[in-house]
Amino acid sequence: MSEKVSKDVKVHMKETQTIMELSQIIQSYDSEIILKKVVQGSVHEANLKSFLGLINLRLQEGDEIEVICIGPDAAQALEEVETFLQP
C-alpha cells in the first residue's frame, strides 16, 4: 500500500545548492516526488526525479511550492526534500 504525504514549503536554498543536487539525493527513494508551483495563476508540476521537469519549473529563492510524495517511503522522502529546501 502506497502512502501519500504533502506539505507546503518555502524554498530557501544556500547559494551553493542546486535543485539538481536534490534530484540526485532523492534518486534512492522508491516514492514519486512531485513539486507544484503556481506561476501567474497557472499550476506548474514537475517530478523531482526528472531533470527536464525541474528545469522547466524554474525554482527560485522564496518560491512557495507544494511537495507531494507517493510511495512506500513517502514520509522519509518528504523529510529529505524539506531539509534540503529549508537548511
Helices and strands as residue ranges (DSSP letters): E 3-10, H 19-25, G 26-28, E 32-39, E 42-47, H 51-57, E 64-71, H 74-85
